Amino acid sequence: MEETSNSDIDGWRSAIGIAQVLDKYSAMLVGCGLGINSEKYKLIRNLILSGLKGPPIIIDADGLNLIAKFYNWWERMPDEVILTPHLREMSRLTGLPIDKIQGDPLGISRFNFNK
């Protein structure tokens, strides 16, 4: 990925570079070991939440924590995406307390964000 002058990834330029080669891949994993800062936020916004067409995406770890920061993130998700949240990540994604998620994990996994 492209880097900024302080050796962090450049979110915008990295998203462009990844988008240019997506047709060569059958899936994309985003989030594991990514970290959270403004450049990673730009990467997620421009790569996943931009309407860009690409292969199915699996979002885990920091990818989940980053998308949870976007207002109505679920409205901008690609069609073929798998989210793999643990309890705390699911709480961030849904805005629900962990005890409620633990009380009905299957029901919460079918969470209707448009209600």
PyMOL commands that set and color helices and strands:
alter all, ss='L'
color gray80, all
select helices_A, chain A and resi 11-19+22-24+38-47+62-67+73-76+87-94+98-103+105-109
alter helices_A, ss='H'
color red, helices_A
select strands_A, chain A and resi 28-30+57-59+81-83
alter strands_A, ss='S'
color yellow, strands_A
deselect
rebuild
show_as cartoon
